[in-house]
Structures are given as structure tokens and as C-alpha cells.
Amino acid sequence: MTFTMKENLSEEQKQILSPFVSSTENNVFVLKNLPEVVMGALFSRYSRSPKSLRQLLLDEFILDEKYGFEQIVGYQKGKGIEQALAIKKAEEFYDRILLGYGDDSVAELGGAHIAVEDISNIAVKLVQDSRLGISPLEKSTRYVYFDEKDEKGNYNYLRPKEITESNFSEDYTDLCSELFNVYSKNLEPMKKFIEEKNPQEKDVSDRAYNSTVKAKACDVLRVFLPASTLTNTGLYGNGRAFEYLISRLSSYPLHETKVIGKKIHSQLQTYIPSFVKRAFSEYGEQQINFLSDTREKVNNLTKEILAEEQIKELKEKSEEKESNEILKEEKNKTEKAEQKPIELTKKEVSENSDEVQLIDFDSEAENKILSAIIYSNSHLPLQQIKEKIKNLNEEEKKKIINSYSDLRTNRRHKPGRAFENAFYTFDILGNYGIFRDLHRHRILTQERQLLSTHHGFVSPIEFDSIGIKEEYISLMKQAKNLFDLMEEKMPWQAQYCVPFGYKIRWYMKLNLREAFHLTELRSSVQGHPDYRRIAQKMFSEIKKVHPSLVEQLKFVDLKEYKLERLEAEKAQDKKIKEIEEKYNK
């Protein structure tokens, strides 16, 4: 057995260490003022040394002259050492220290904060697809207006190279610009309508009320925004996760993501170069080709397998188009033949009845969860416990489940890991705005289809009230017509022209513990009504198959609200007051 050597630091040694540790005496302390590569290397050596971390830092890093520690940290300490030299020295340090260590695990011990700005809402979801190792935050369509123009008077949406160099360029820019025009000009009318329907109450501050109205207006109007809308995302992640992200972005058939991958790599090279050095090495190129070639191979095979279904769909589209043309001619004989009809089929203006389908679940969920609850509190084999559980009556089983979770007093009191033994697979059909919100739940299995116009779109009821429903439908039809033309030649790029109001299909496979988190959080009062509805339906489907397991899912909110953000904004007022009182004494 290996023991950590007891520290016996002199006052001089403590003085040397003090700039780099939060405490020179406590057995729990924070590292500070060290480059990420040094901290990663230090922890790696830590795993193979009997020394304490402070002793190791002192003996093998700070005092060992061959590693050039002073030059590495001198830049951060403001001693005039150039950053480029410090980084070069850090790389040399990394290579010397970590000879014989696995690059993958070491790269998880250093991280970086990075901002990725002015990217489309297609690219940002691909960036944020990382399940572990990267934590993202994104510019919100609820709290920020997307009506700004650049210095040339253009709205902020992506003009992809593949589209601007194609015959679709003019139609694409015309559509996206008009979508932004209608979104922008209706922000104030929508706010006014919301205010008329929901007058400010006496106990609500101007700040809380105005913020709530703004959020509601943005929530309703976001269906106009095309997927090309530019956004910003901030990421914090470790080196290993960033390296894979760069490979993944480089593998997609989009010029935009390839450029983003190169830029992320370029910027991380200035900060944690050793951790992302393989991204475009021979190893990295093999990884990129593997991802790209696999995607193409599966796509081609899918086309083969679903050939009959696709032919049938094309036939239905043709018949639908012919039917619409006849309706158009009957309505107005003077319209030009090449004009597209505004009439939409019931399928195009989609309803919400098929939004959530539970397609698979664990039929042994209850017994598996009960066995897991008992297992960690016993010394018996799992199989023996399972046999015992099978012989319990319903009352006894219910008592065990309740003992495990009935002390929860709010949604942040998470049930234990035993609930991870049951799974549910949902097929979701929701508008792109919903997908963007629920995509944030990364600790589950999610896979989506390409964004398209095949599944229809939603039409907010508020559009009738302010008189823009026909204009909205006309633009959605225009988007569909352009998408249909683009999809044949560039299916990935065609996504850029699709507004958020169109539906996308994706599946989510999650365990019961994550279902607690998702349904309770996303059904809460301040949520967007669209994803609240999805969360409520997921809860309802789970309850149908496992009623005894969801009795403790008691913080799912099934009510409807007019101004979803109001209570949260009132709570914010209270926090603001508390902070002012705290710091203005």
C-alpha cells in the first residue's frame, strides 16, 4: 500500500508555494495562477507519486530548473515574459513530464473557456452536441431581440458559401430577410397585445412586468426566425472534449462547421496547445474521415432500405402540389402559373396530437428499481435480491419506493441512482424552438433528423389576434417551396432556410431519474408553453405504463399560465432588493 508523504514545509517553501495554492496548510486547497497544461501535468504526476500535491509541485515543478517553470508562469505573474514563449515552454514541459502517460486522460485535466460567436442555429446545435466534457451557454431568443442589423443594413443571419455560390442565393436572402422583417416589425404590436390581454397588477413592479411581456413576445415570434439566425455560445470544456469536438465539426458536410472547427483549434492552440495537438494530426484526420465516411455510408444504405417509402412520399408531394395548383386557379384565374399557392394542407399546418410517442420502455422497471434500492443497503448478490423482490406484494413494493423518494420537498431533491435502472424511449415531433430548448438535456441519448419542412409547422394563436396569420402562413409556404428545391441538391444546407416554427423529429432515450429532472424542470411555470406541453405529455406517458413509479414525481406542473415568466420575475425583484440591502448598508 502506498501512503502520501507527510509534508514538512519550511516557511520559505510555503512562501514559494503561496502564489499557487489557496492554502499551504489545509488538506483541501485550490490550485491557482498556473497554466492549464501545468495543472494537468501536475495531477497526472500526482497519480504516480507518494508525495503530497504541494510537495510535488515544489520539488518536481518549481525547483527543477530543466522544466523552465519560471518562464512558464512568469507571463501570468506579469514579469514581462512573452506569452508565445511561455506557451512554447509549457508545451516542452508537457512533453517532458508526461512521457509515458496516456494523452487522453491527461487532456481531461486541463480546460478552457471559449466564445464562439456569429454562428448559425444549425451549427450551434452541432457544437453543443457534446454530451460530456463541455458545458455550453447560448444567447437566448427569449431575452434578446433578434432585430438588429449590421453596419451594411443586413439582418444577422448566415449566408453560407455553398448557397451564395448557387442558384438559390437570391431566393434564400429574400426569404431570410423577409422573415426577419416580419419578426422585427411585430415585436411592438405583440408586446402591446400581450399588455392589453394581461394588464399590470398592483403588486408587480415595472421591471418585472416589462421583462415578462418582452419574454412572452419573443417566445411567440421566434417561430419566424430562420435556422440561419446568427447566435453566440460560450463553452467551458476539457482538452479531450475539445479535441473530439474539433474532429466532429470538421466531419460534417457544412463549410460553416469546418471553419468553426479550425477556428476553435487555432484559438485553443494559444492557450492549451498540448491538449488539442492531435486534432489535425494524422490521427485526427483519420478520426474526421471515420466520422464523415460512416455518416455517408449509413445515409446511402438508408436511402436503399427506404426507397419505396421515399418514392411514395414524392408521389404524395406531387399530388399535393397538383391539388394546390387547382385550388389556386379556382381562387384566382389571373394569377401567373409560376406563382406558388398559399393554401396549405392539414399536414402542413400541423397540430400537436402526435408530438410525443412512448415507443419503448422497460417492462421490468419496477422490480429493477426496487432491487437496486435494496442492493446498496445489503450485502447480498443482485440476483438473490431480485428473486426476493418478485415475491413482495404491491403494498410492500410501494413502501420501498416511497421510503426512497417521499422526503423530496422540491424538484432539486433528486431521487437516487436506483431510478436509473428503468428506461423510456420517446419519439418527439416538435417545432425547432422546442428542440433547441430540450437539446440542453445532454445526460440522455438524443438523435435528431435533419431539419426540414416535411412535418408541418405550428401557428401561434396570437397571430390571429394581431392580424399576421396570413402573412406568417405565406412566408412558411415560401420557405417550404425553397427548401424542397434545395433539399434535392444540398440537404444539409437546405436546413438554413427553415424557420423555427417548422417541426423536427428526434428521439430521446432516458432513465427514470433523468425523467424526474426533465419533466419537473421543463413543466415549471416559467417555461416556454411549447416545451412545457412536451414535458407534461412525457410525464403522462410514463404514468400510463408505470403509475406506481411516478407517484413521487410530484413537482410536474400540469397547469397553464398566461404570462409564464411573471412569477420568476417577481422572485428576481426580491433577490435584487436583498442584494441592494446587503451591499448598500
C-alpha positions as CSV (number, residue, x, y, z in Angstrom):
1,M,0.0,0.0,0.0
2,T,1.3,3.5,-0.9
3,F,1.0,6.3,1.5
4,T,1.3,10.1,0.9
5,M,4.4,11.5,2.4
6,K,3.6,13.9,5.3
7,E,4.5,17.4,4.4
8,N,7.1,19.2,6.4
9,L,7.3,22.5,4.6
10,S,9.6,25.3,5.8
11,E,8.4,28.9,6.0
12,E,10.5,29.7,2.9
13,Q,8.9,26.8,0.9
14,K,5.4,27.9,2.0
15,Q,6.3,31.4,0.7
16,I,7.3,29.9,-2.6
17,L,4.1,27.9,-2.9
18,S,1.7,30.6,-1.7
19,P,1.1,32.2,-5.1
20,F,0.0,28.8,-6.5
21,V,-2.2,27.3,-3.8
22,S,-5.1,28.7,-1.7
23,S,-3.7,27.2,1.5
24,T,-0.2,26.0,2.4
25,E,-1.5,24.0,5.4
26,N,-5.1,22.8,4.9
27,N,-5.6,19.3,3.4
28,V,-8.1,20.8,1.0
29,F,-6.9,23.6,-1.2
30,V,-7.3,25.1,-4.7
31,L,-4.6,25.5,-7.3
32,K,-4.3,29.0,-8.8
33,N,-2.1,31.1,-11.1
34,L,-1.0,28.1,-13.0
35,P,-1.4,27.4,-16.8
36,E,-3.9,24.7,-17.6
37,V,-1.1,22.5,-19.0
38,V,0.9,22.7,-15.8
39,M,-2.2,21.7,-13.7
40,G,-3.0,18.8,-16.0
41,A,0.6,17.6,-15.8
42,L,0.8,18.1,-12.1
43,F,-2.3,16.0,-11.5
44,S,-1.0,13.3,-13.8
45,R,2.3,13.0,-11.9
46,Y,0.2,13.1,-8.6
47,S,-1.3,9.8,-9.5
48,R,2.1,8.1,-9.6
49,S,3.8,9.8,-6.7
50,P,3.8,9.2,-3.0
51,K,4.3,13.0,-2.4
52,S,1.5,15.4,-1.5
53,L,0.5,17.7,-4.3
54,R,2.2,20.8,-2.7
55,Q,5.4,18.8,-2.2
56,L,5.3,17.5,-5.7
57,L,4.7,21.0,-7.2
58,L,7.6,22.3,-5.2
59,D,10.1,19.5,-5.8
60,E,9.4,18.4,-9.4
61,F,8.0,21.5,-11.0
62,I,9.0,24.8,-9.3
63,L,12.6,23.9,-8.2
64,D,13.6,21.6,-11.1
65,E,15.3,24.1,-13.4
66,K,15.2,21.9,-16.5
67,Y,11.4,22.4,-16.8
68,G,11.7,26.2,-17.0
69,F,8.8,26.7,-14.5
70,E,9.7,30.4,-14.0
71,Q,9.3,31.1,-17.7
72,I,6.1,29.2,-17.9
73,V,4.3,31.0,-15.1
74,G,6.2,34.3,-15.4
75,Y,3.8,35.5,-18.1
76,Q,0.9,35.1,-15.8
77,K,2.7,36.7,-12.9
78,G,3.3,39.9,-15.0
79,K,7.1,39.6,-15.3
80,G,7.2,40.7,-18.9
81,I,7.7,37.3,-20.4
82,E,6.1,37.0,-23.8
83,Q,3.0,34.8,-24.0
84,A,4.3,32.9,-27.0
85,L,7.5,31.9,-25.2
86,A,5.5,30.9,-22.1
87,I,3.3,28.6,-24.2
88,K,6.2,27.1,-26.1
89,K,7.9,26.4,-22.7
90,A,4.6,24.9,-21.5
91,E,4.5,22.5,-24.4
92,E,8.1,21.4,-23.8
93,F,7.2,21.0,-20.1
94,Y,4.2,18.9,-21.0
95,D,6.1,16.6,-23.3
96,R,8.9,16.1,-20.8
97,I,6.7,15.5,-17.8
98,L,4.1,13.3,-19.4
99,L,6.4,10.9,-21.3
100,G,4.7,7.6,-20.8
101,Y,1.3,9.0,-19.8
102,G,-1.8,8.5,-21.8
103,D,-2.7,11.7,-23.7
104,D,-6.4,11.1,-23.5
105,S,-6.8,11.0,-19.7
106,V,-4.3,13.8,-19.2
107,A,-6.1,16.1,-21.6
108,E,-9.2,15.9,-19.3
109,L,-7.3,17.6,-16.5
110,G,-6.9,21.0,-18.2
111,G,-9.7,23.2,-19.7
112,A,-10.5,26.4,-21.3
113,H,-13.4,28.9,-21.7
114,I,-14.0,29.8,-25.3
115,A,-16.6,32.0,-27.0
116,V,-17.9,31.0,-30.4
117,E,-19.8,34.0,-32.0
118,D,-21.9,34.7,-35.0
119,I,-22.7,31.1,-35.9
120,S,-26.0,29.7,-37.2
121,N,-28.6,27.9,-35.2
122,I,-27.7,24.8,-37.2
123,A,-24.1,25.0,-36.3
124,V,-24.6,25.9,-32.7
125,K,-26.6,22.7,-32.0
126,L,-23.8,20.7,-33.6
127,V,-21.3,22.5,-31.4
128,Q,-23.4,21.8,-28.3
129,D,-24.0,18.1,-29.2
130,S,-21.1,17.1,-26.9
131,R,-22.5,15.1,-24.0
132,L,-19.7,15.2,-21.5
133,G,-16.7,17.4,-21.0
134,I,-18.1,20.6,-22.5
135,S,-20.7,22.9,-20.8
136,P,-22.4,25.3,-23.1
137,L,-24.4,28.5,-22.7
138,E,-26.2,30.3,-25.6
139,K,-27.7,33.6,-26.5
140,S,-31.4,33.4,-25.7
141,T,-34.3,34.0,-28.1
142,R,-36.5,34.7,-25.1
143,Y,-34.5,37.6,-23.5
144,V,-32.8,39.1,-26.6
145,Y,-34.4,40.8,-29.6
146,F,-33.1,39.5,-32.9
147,D,-34.0,42.6,-34.9
148,E,-30.6,44.2,-35.2
149,K,-28.8,44.9,-38.5
150,D,-25.1,45.1,-39.2
151,E,-23.3,48.2,-40.5
152,K,-24.4,47.4,-44.0
153,G,-28.1,47.2,-43.1
154,N,-28.3,43.5,-43.2
155,Y,-30.0,41.3,-40.7
156,N,-27.8,38.9,-38.8
157,Y,-28.3,35.6,-40.5
158,L,-25.7,33.3,-42.1
159,R,-25.1,33.5,-45.8
160,P,-23.4,30.1,-46.3
161,K,-20.8,29.8,-49.0
162,E,-22.5,26.8,-50.6
163,I,-25.8,28.8,-51.0
164,T,-24.4,32.2,-52.1
165,E,-22.4,30.4,-54.8
166,S,-25.5,28.6,-56.0
167,N,-28.7,29.4,-58.0
168,F,-30.6,29.6,-54.7
169,S,-28.7,32.7,-53.4
170,E,-31.3,35.4,-54.2
171,D,-34.3,33.4,-53.1
172,Y,-32.5,32.5,-49.9
173,T,-31.6,36.0,-48.9
174,D,-35.0,37.3,-49.9
175,L,-36.7,34.7,-47.7
176,C,-34.5,35.2,-44.7
177,S,-34.6,39.0,-44.9
178,E,-38.4,39.0,-45.1
179,L,-38.7,36.6,-42.1
180,F,-36.6,39.0,-40.1
181,N,-38.6,41.9,-41.3
182,V,-41.9,40.5,-40.2
183,Y,-40.4,39.3,-36.9
184,S,-38.9,42.8,-36.2
185,K,-42.0,44.9,-37.2
186,N,-44.3,42.8,-35.0
187,L,-42.3,43.0,-31.7
188,E,-44.0,46.1,-30.5
189,P,-47.5,45.1,-31.7
190,M,-47.1,41.8,-30.0
191,K,-46.0,43.4,-26.7
192,K,-48.9,45.8,-26.9
193,F,-51.4,42.9,-27.5
194,I,-49.9,41.0,-24.5
195,E,-50.2,44.1,-22.3
196,E,-53.8,44.6,-23.3
197,K,-54.7,40.9,-22.5
198,N,-52.7,40.9,-19.3
199,P,-52.8,44.3,-17.5
200,Q,-50.1,45.0,-14.9
201,E,-51.2,44.2,-11.4
202,K,-50.5,46.4,-8.4
203,D,-48.1,44.1,-6.7
204,V,-45.9,43.7,-9.9
205,S,-43.0,46.1,-10.5
206,D,-42.5,47.9,-13.8
207,R,-39.2,45.9,-14.3
208,A,-40.8,42.5,-13.7
209,Y,-43.8,43.3,-15.8
210,N,-41.9,44.7,-18.8
211,S,-39.4,41.8,-18.7
212,T,-42.3,39.3,-18.6
213,V,-44.0,40.9,-21.6
214,K,-40.8,41.1,-23.6
215,A,-40.1,37.4,-22.9
216,K,-43.7,36.4,-23.9
217,A,-43.5,38.5,-27.2
218,C,-40.1,36.9,-28.1
219,D,-41.4,33.4,-27.3
220,V,-44.4,33.8,-29.6
221,L,-42.5,35.5,-32.5
222,R,-39.4,33.2,-32.6
223,V,-41.3,30.9,-35.0
224,F,-40.3,33.4,-37.7
225,L,-36.6,33.1,-37.1
226,P,-34.8,31.0,-39.8
227,A,-32.3,28.4,-38.7
228,S,-29.6,30.6,-40.3
229,T,-30.1,33.1,-37.5
230,L,-26.7,34.0,-36.0
231,T,-26.2,33.3,-32.3
232,N,-23.4,33.2,-29.8
233,T,-22.4,30.4,-27.5
234,G,-19.9,30.1,-24.6
235,L,-18.2,26.8,-23.9
236,Y,-16.2,25.6,-21.0
237,G,-14.6,22.2,-21.5
238,N,-11.5,20.0,-21.1
239,G,-8.9,19.4,-23.7
240,R,-10.0,15.9,-24.6
241,A,-13.6,17.0,-25.2
242,F,-12.4,20.0,-27.3
243,E,-10.2,17.7,-29.4
244,Y,-13.1,15.5,-30.3
245,L,-15.4,18.5,-30.9
246,I,-12.9,19.8,-33.5
247,S,-12.9,16.4,-35.2
248,R,-16.6,16.2,-35.2
249,L,-17.2,19.7,-36.6
250,S,-14.7,19.0,-39.3
251,S,-16.5,15.9,-40.4
252,Y,-19.9,17.5,-41.3
253,P,-20.7,18.4,-44.9
254,L,-21.1,22.1,-44.0
255,H,-18.5,24.7,-44.8
256,E,-19.5,26.6,-41.7
257,T,-18.8,23.8,-39.2
258,K,-15.4,23.1,-40.8
259,V,-14.4,26.7,-40.4
260,I,-15.6,26.8,-36.8
261,G,-13.6,23.6,-36.1
262,K,-10.4,25.2,-37.5
263,K,-11.0,28.4,-35.5
264,I,-11.6,26.6,-32.2
265,H,-8.4,24.7,-32.8
266,S,-6.5,27.8,-33.7
267,Q,-7.6,29.7,-30.6
268,L,-7.0,26.8,-28.2
269,Q,-3.5,26.5,-29.7
270,T,-2.8,29.8,-28.0
271,Y,-3.9,28.5,-24.6
272,I,-3.8,24.7,-24.3
273,P,-1.9,23.6,-27.4
274,S,-0.7,20.3,-25.9
275,F,-4.3,19.2,-25.3
276,V,-5.6,19.7,-28.8
277,K,-2.4,18.9,-30.8
278,R,-3.8,15.8,-32.4
279,A,-6.9,17.3,-33.8
280,F,-5.4,17.8,-37.3
281,S,-2.6,15.3,-37.0
282,E,-2.6,12.0,-38.9
283,Y,-4.6,10.6,-36.0
284,G,-7.1,13.5,-36.2
285,E,-7.5,13.2,-39.9
286,Q,-8.3,9.5,-39.5
287,Q,-10.9,10.4,-36.9
288,I,-12.5,13.0,-39.2
289,N,-12.6,10.6,-42.1
290,F,-14.1,7.8,-40.0
291,L,-16.9,10.1,-38.8
292,S,-17.6,11.5,-42.3
293,D,-17.4,8.2,-44.2
294,T,-19.6,6.4,-41.7
295,R,-22.2,9.1,-41.9
296,E,-22.2,8.9,-45.7
297,K,-22.3,5.1,-45.7
298,V,-25.3,4.9,-43.4
299,N,-27.1,7.6,-45.3
300,N,-26.7,5.7,-48.6
301,L,-27.8,2.5,-47.0
302,T,-30.9,4.3,-45.5
303,K,-31.8,5.5,-49.0
304,E,-31.7,2.0,-50.3
305,I,-33.8,0.5,-47.5
306,L,-36.4,3.3,-47.5
307,A,-36.5,3.6,-51.3
308,E,-40.2,2.6,-51.6
309,E,-41.3,4.9,-48.8
310,Q,-39.4,7.8,-50.4
311,I,-41.0,7.2,-53.8
312,K,-44.4,7.1,-52.1
313,E,-43.6,10.4,-50.3
314,L,-42.6,12.1,-53.6
315,K,-45.8,10.9,-55.2
316,E,-47.8,12.4,-52.4
317,K,-45.9,15.6,-52.7
318,S,-46.6,15.7,-56.4
319,E,-50.4,15.1,-55.9
320,E,-50.5,17.6,-53.1
321,K,-48.8,20.2,-55.3
322,E,-51.2,19.5,-58.2
323,S,-54.2,19.8,-55.8
324,N,-53.0,23.1,-54.6
325,E,-52.5,24.4,-58.1
326,I,-56.1,23.6,-59.0
327,L,-57.3,25.3,-55.8
328,K,-55.2,28.3,-56.7
329,E,-56.6,28.5,-60.2
330,E,-60.2,28.3,-59.0
331,K,-59.5,31.0,-56.5
332,N,-57.9,33.5,-58.8
333,K,-57.7,32.8,-62.6
334,T,-55.5,35.8,-63.2
335,E,-52.6,34.6,-61.1
336,K,-49.5,33.7,-63.0
337,A,-48.9,29.9,-63.4
338,E,-45.4,30.0,-61.8
339,Q,-46.7,31.6,-58.6
340,K,-46.8,29.3,-55.5
341,P,-50.1,28.8,-53.7
342,I,-50.7,29.9,-50.2
343,E,-53.2,27.2,-49.4
344,L,-51.8,24.6,-47.1
345,T,-52.8,21.1,-46.3
346,K,-53.8,19.9,-42.8
347,K,-50.5,18.1,-42.7
348,E,-48.6,21.4,-43.3
349,V,-50.3,23.4,-40.6
350,S,-49.5,20.7,-38.1
351,E,-51.4,20.1,-34.8
352,N,-49.9,18.8,-31.6
353,S,-51.6,15.4,-31.3
354,D,-48.6,13.4,-32.4
355,E,-45.9,15.3,-30.6
356,V,-44.9,12.7,-28.0
357,Q,-44.9,8.9,-28.5
358,L,-43.6,6.5,-26.0
359,I,-42.2,3.8,-28.3
360,D,-40.3,1.7,-25.8
361,F,-40.0,1.2,-22.1
362,D,-38.7,-1.3,-19.5
363,S,-41.4,-3.8,-18.6
364,E,-39.3,-4.9,-15.6
365,A,-38.7,-1.4,-14.4
366,E,-40.4,-1.6,-11.0
367,N,-38.6,-4.8,-9.9
368,K,-35.2,-3.5,-11.2
369,I,-35.6,-0.2,-9.3
370,L,-36.7,-2.0,-6.1
371,S,-33.8,-4.4,-6.4
372,A,-31.3,-1.5,-6.8
373,I,-32.7,0.3,-3.8
374,I,-32.3,-2.8,-1.6
375,Y,-28.9,-3.8,-3.1
376,S,-26.9,-0.8,-1.8
377,N,-28.2,-1.3,1.7
378,S,-27.4,-5.0,1.9
379,H,-24.6,-7.5,1.3
380,L,-26.5,-9.9,-1.0
381,P,-25.9,-10.6,-4.7
382,L,-28.2,-8.7,-7.0
383,Q,-29.8,-11.8,-8.5
384,Q,-30.8,-13.0,-5.0
385,I,-32.4,-9.7,-4.2
386,K,-34.3,-9.7,-7.5
387,E,-35.8,-13.1,-6.5
388,K,-36.8,-11.7,-3.2
389,I,-38.5,-8.6,-4.7
390,K,-40.6,-10.7,-7.0
391,N,-42.3,-12.3,-4.0
392,L,-43.3,-9.0,-2.4
393,N,-46.9,-7.8,-2.6
394,E,-47.8,-4.4,-4.1
395,E,-48.1,-2.7,-0.7
396,E,-44.6,-3.8,0.3
397,K,-43.2,-2.6,-3.0
398,K,-44.9,0.7,-2.7
399,K,-43.4,1.2,0.8
400,I,-39.9,0.7,-0.5
401,I,-40.3,3.2,-3.4
402,N,-41.8,5.8,-1.1
403,S,-39.1,5.4,1.5
404,Y,-36.6,6.2,-1.3
405,S,-38.1,9.4,-2.5
406,D,-41.1,10.6,-0.5
407,L,-38.9,13.1,1.5
408,R,-38.4,15.3,-1.5
409,T,-39.7,18.8,-0.8
410,N,-38.7,20.4,-4.2
411,R,-37.5,19.4,-7.6
412,R,-33.8,19.9,-6.8
413,H,-34.0,16.9,-4.3
414,K,-33.0,14.3,-6.8
415,P,-34.1,10.7,-6.4
416,G,-31.2,8.2,-6.0
417,R,-29.4,6.2,-8.7
418,A,-31.7,3.2,-8.3
419,F,-34.1,5.1,-10.6
420,E,-31.5,4.9,-13.4
421,N,-32.4,1.2,-13.9
422,A,-35.6,2.0,-15.8
423,F,-35.6,3.5,-19.3
424,Y,-38.1,5.1,-21.7
425,T,-37.7,6.0,-25.4
426,F,-39.7,8.8,-26.8
427,D,-40.2,9.8,-30.4
428,I,-40.7,13.6,-30.3
429,L,-42.2,15.8,-33.1
430,G,-41.9,19.4,-32.1
431,N,-41.1,22.8,-33.6
432,Y,-37.4,23.7,-33.9
433,G,-37.7,26.1,-31.0
434,I,-38.7,23.2,-28.7
435,F,-35.9,21.1,-29.9
436,R,-33.4,23.9,-29.2
437,D,-34.6,24.1,-25.6
438,L,-34.8,20.4,-24.9
439,H,-31.5,19.7,-26.6
440,R,-29.8,21.1,-23.5
441,H,-30.5,17.8,-21.7
442,R,-27.3,16.0,-22.6
443,I,-27.3,13.2,-20.0
444,L,-29.5,11.0,-22.1
445,T,-29.5,9.6,-25.6
446,Q,-30.7,12.1,-28.2
447,E,-30.6,11.7,-32.0
448,R,-32.4,14.0,-34.5
449,Q,-33.2,14.0,-38.2
450,L,-32.2,16.9,-40.4
451,L,-34.4,20.0,-40.0
452,S,-36.9,20.1,-42.8
453,T,-40.4,21.3,-43.8
454,H,-41.8,17.7,-44.1
455,H,-43.6,17.7,-40.8
456,G,-45.6,20.9,-41.0
457,F,-45.4,23.9,-38.7
458,V,-47.1,25.5,-35.7
459,S,-49.2,28.7,-35.9
460,P,-49.4,30.6,-32.6
461,I,-52.9,31.6,-31.7
462,E,-51.7,35.2,-31.0
463,F,-51.1,35.7,-34.7
464,D,-54.9,35.8,-35.3
465,S,-55.3,38.5,-32.7
466,I,-52.7,40.9,-34.2
467,G,-53.7,40.1,-37.8
468,I,-50.5,38.4,-39.1
469,K,-51.6,34.8,-39.5
470,E,-51.9,35.0,-43.3
471,E,-48.6,36.7,-43.7
472,Y,-47.0,34.1,-41.5
473,I,-48.5,31.2,-43.5
474,S,-47.4,32.8,-46.7
475,L,-43.8,33.0,-45.5
476,M,-43.9,29.5,-44.2
477,K,-45.1,28.3,-47.6
478,Q,-42.4,30.3,-49.3
479,A,-39.8,28.6,-47.0
480,K,-41.2,25.2,-47.9
481,N,-41.0,25.8,-51.6
482,L,-37.4,26.9,-51.4
483,F,-36.5,24.1,-49.1
484,D,-38.0,21.5,-51.4
485,L,-35.8,22.8,-54.3
486,M,-32.7,23.0,-52.2
487,E,-33.1,19.6,-50.5
488,E,-32.6,17.7,-53.7
489,K,-29.1,19.2,-54.2
490,M,-27.9,20.2,-50.7
491,P,-29.9,18.6,-47.9
492,W,-27.6,19.8,-45.1
493,Q,-27.5,23.4,-46.4
494,A,-31.3,23.4,-47.0
495,Q,-31.8,23.5,-43.3
496,Y,-30.6,27.1,-43.1
497,C,-33.8,28.4,-44.7
498,V,-36.2,26.6,-42.4
499,P,-37.9,28.8,-39.8
500,F,-38.1,27.8,-36.1
501,G,-41.9,27.2,-36.5
502,Y,-41.4,24.1,-38.6
503,K,-41.3,20.8,-36.8
504,I,-38.3,18.4,-36.5
505,R,-38.4,14.8,-35.4
506,W,-36.0,13.4,-32.8
507,Y,-35.9,10.7,-30.2
508,M,-34.8,10.8,-26.5
509,K,-34.0,7.7,-24.5
510,L,-33.7,8.4,-20.8
511,N,-33.8,6.7,-17.5
512,L,-36.4,7.5,-14.8
513,R,-34.1,9.6,-12.7
514,E,-33.4,11.9,-15.7
515,A,-37.2,11.8,-16.5
516,F,-37.7,13.3,-13.0
517,H,-35.3,16.1,-13.7
518,L,-36.5,16.9,-17.3
519,T,-40.3,16.7,-16.7
520,E,-40.2,18.6,-13.4
521,L,-37.9,21.3,-14.7
522,R,-39.4,21.8,-18.2
523,S,-43.0,21.8,-16.9
524,S,-42.3,24.6,-14.4
525,V,-44.3,27.8,-14.5
526,Q,-41.6,29.9,-16.1
527,G,-41.0,27.6,-19.1
528,H,-42.0,28.2,-22.7
529,P,-45.5,26.8,-23.2
530,D,-44.3,24.7,-26.1
531,Y,-41.8,22.7,-24.2
532,R,-43.9,22.7,-21.1
533,R,-46.5,20.8,-23.1
534,I,-43.9,18.2,-24.3
535,A,-42.7,17.6,-20.7
536,Q,-46.3,17.2,-19.5
537,K,-47.0,14.7,-22.2
538,M,-43.9,12.7,-21.4
539,F,-45.0,12.6,-17.7
540,S,-48.4,11.4,-18.8
541,E,-47.0,8.6,-21.0
542,I,-44.7,7.3,-18.2
543,K,-47.7,7.4,-15.8
544,K,-49.7,5.2,-18.1
545,V,-47.1,2.4,-18.0
546,H,-45.6,2.8,-14.5
547,P,-48.2,4.6,-12.3
548,S,-46.5,3.4,-9.1
549,L,-43.1,4.8,-10.1
550,V,-44.3,8.3,-10.8
551,E,-46.1,8.9,-7.5
552,Q,-43.0,10.7,-6.3
553,L,-42.8,12.8,-9.5
554,K,-44.8,15.4,-7.6
555,F,-43.3,18.6,-9.0
556,V,-44.6,18.3,-12.5
557,D,-46.8,21.3,-13.1
558,L,-49.8,20.5,-15.3
559,K,-51.4,23.9,-15.1
560,E,-51.4,26.6,-17.8
561,Y,-50.4,30.2,-17.4
562,K,-50.9,33.4,-19.3
563,L,-47.6,35.1,-18.5
564,E,-45.1,32.3,-17.9
565,R,-42.2,34.4,-16.7
566,L,-44.1,36.6,-14.3
567,E,-43.6,34.7,-11.0
568,A,-39.9,34.2,-11.8
569,E,-39.5,38.0,-12.5
570,K,-41.2,38.8,-9.2
571,A,-38.8,36.4,-7.4
572,Q,-36.0,38.3,-9.2
573,D,-37.3,41.6,-7.8
574,K,-37.0,40.1,-4.3
575,K,-33.4,39.0,-5.0
576,I,-32.5,42.4,-6.3
577,K,-33.8,44.0,-3.2
578,E,-31.9,41.6,-1.0
579,I,-28.6,42.3,-2.8
580,E,-29.2,46.1,-2.6
581,E,-29.8,45.8,1.1
582,K,-26.7,43.6,1.6
583,Y,-24.3,45.9,-0.2
584,N,-25.8,49.3,0.4
585,K,-25.6,49.2,4.2
